[in-house]
Amino acid sequence: MRSVRPLPAILVGGLALTLAFTATACGPTEPPADKPAAGASSPAAGGEGGGATLPKDLADKLKKHGLDPEEWKNGAWKNWDKETWLREAQDFVNPVIEGLWDTERMKSAKSPDPEFTAQAGSTGGVTDPTPRAVRAQREKTPYHKNAAPVGKIFFDTPQGSAVCSGTIVKDPRRPGKSNLVWTAGHCVHAGQKGGWYRNITFVPAFNDLGKSAAALNNAKPHEVAPYGQYWADWAVTSGDWINRGGTNAAWPYDYAVLHVKPERGRKSLEETVGVALPIDFSAPTTAQAGYMGAWGYPAAPPYNGLIMHKCIDRPTRLSTAPATPTMYRIGCTMTGGSSGGGWIRTMPNGKPALVSNTSIGPAGSNGWLAGPQLGRGAKDAHDMVSKKFAR
């Protein structure tokens, strides 16, 4: 794309694909009308623990690059001049800015997603016939009961505010207390044409009740962000994406890991939401993979980015460039905005695991999605973030 309780069994082709997103938390509860849900953000919340102070390490990093921290928070982040657009792996900065992502700004954010235009057979790799389109289905509401690990990512680009999707994943060094979110590389970094995007925040179970745009105008904070907002304080994507992102050779490496922190409070993301998915970095080839499900918030027409959808299909192979890994491809009508959303399969032990993320779709139609096969490079990225925040 240019993207508690067990889930019920999904019957596809006579087989049952059971994705049991079992959460241990009780889920968000409705607070008094004048108070946000536990862990949720009020419109004026921000900063470390909800205050307005910029953490010293982030302030120091901005100063290192000649950027004034207070000016940054007051709007200097809107300067996308190439000389000040940080792009190297170690340059990621993402200070919390008070009240930036209110409901109206979230609703107006658009998809930045790319489209794939190469024709099958033109890359020198292995590409299977184009899969039949699979109509995306709306996820059942409330999302925190039916797809708790899935959420929406908001961020700013030179073209304006933008959206992707993401999935809460486990942290091997912080069992039960993960703050990690899996998404696509192009949802956090512009690739060869630029640097790190800004003001990146993750909202698990966004628009929990699946309300319309009009209904969201009067929604309570816990209905928009039932678990609050989680700002990225570190991000890792592949070197291939940073150096070649936007070219056909980079799509098989279009993945990223975010470490996030609550805009308010101290509890970890996994403790708050109650679930995080393991990642399978040794998923089988398409012939043995069985069915996979892709979850996300499609935002390009005919969708509006407010409603969570899913597609279930058997993956086939897509090659985007010579001498690069083959990608998974499934039939799916989800559009831009679903990028970064997790692809999930049921493991031999009967439990769900993340195996890919939505990366690209076709130009001129919306009949399929493709995502990278997560191998050693993806595992290294995940491990790198886990080690950085190990305690």
C-alpha positions, 0 to 999 in steps of 0.5 A: 500500500502507498498502507480479553476475548478470542476472535471468532473462527473465520471460515475460509475455503472450508477451513477455520482460521482462528486468531485468538487475540486473548487479552489479559486486561479488562479493556477500557471502561467508560469514565465519567463524562468529564474524565478520560478513560484510564491511560487516555489523553485529554486534548491538552496532554503531552510530554513526559508523563503528560507534562510539557517538558521535553525530555533531556535526551531528546532536547540534547539530540535536537540541539546537536543538529542545531535545532532549538527544542522549544522552537521545535515544539512550537512549530519548527518541526514543520520545516522540511528543509533537506538540511534539517530533515534528519534521515540517518538511523541514529537521528530519530527524534519524536518529542511529544507535542501537547494537544497536537493529535486531537480528534479533528486532526486525526480525522483529516490525516490522509494516506501517504501510501505508494502504489506498485506499477511493475508488471508480473514477470518483468523483475526476473524473480518469481511472481505468481498470477494475480490473486482474485480480489478478496472483499475486505470485511469490517472488524466487529466492534468494540475493537478492543474486544475483537482485535486488541493488538491492532491500531492506527498510526498518525504522523506528519510528512512534508505533504501534511498529516498522514496515517498508517496501521500498526500492531502491538508485538511482544518484547522478549526482554520485557515479557508482559510489558512490551512497548513495541509496535510493528509497522511498515518502513514507509510509515516512519521514514521517507526512504531515499527521498527524505528522512524520518517522519515526525510526530509519530503516535500510535492509537490502539483500537482507534475509534473503538465503536466504529463510529462515522465521521459525523458521530466522531465529532461528539465522541468522548475521548475514550471512544476515539482512543480507548487506551490513549495515545502512545508516542514513538520514542525510538524507531528502527527500519531496514538500511535498505529502506533508508537508502533505497526506499521508494524503489522496487528493490526496497519493498521487500525490506519495508518494515519498521519497529517502534518503541512507544511510551504513553502520552500520560501515565507509566504503564506499558502498552501491553499491560494497558491493552492486555495483549501483544503478538509474537512474531514468526521470523521463520514463516514458511514459503507461501505453499506451506503458509496456509491462510493469512489475515491482514488487518488495518484502517484503509483510508483511500477511497472507497474507505475513510480511514475510520473503520478497521477492516480485515482480509483472509486469503492464502498468500502467493508470491510477488517479486518486485526486483531482481535479487531481492526476497520474494514478498507475500501477496494476498487478494484484498480490497483494502487501500492506502492507510492499511499499510503497516497493518499486521499479517497474522497466521495461526501457528502449529500450536493454535496461537496467532503470530505476526508474519508480515505487514502491508507494504504495497498494492497495485496502481489503478485498482485495489484488488491485492496487497503485498508484504515482506517476508520477515527474515533475519534482517527484520529479526535484527531490527526487532532485537535492536529495539528490544535491547535498547530499552531492556532493563 
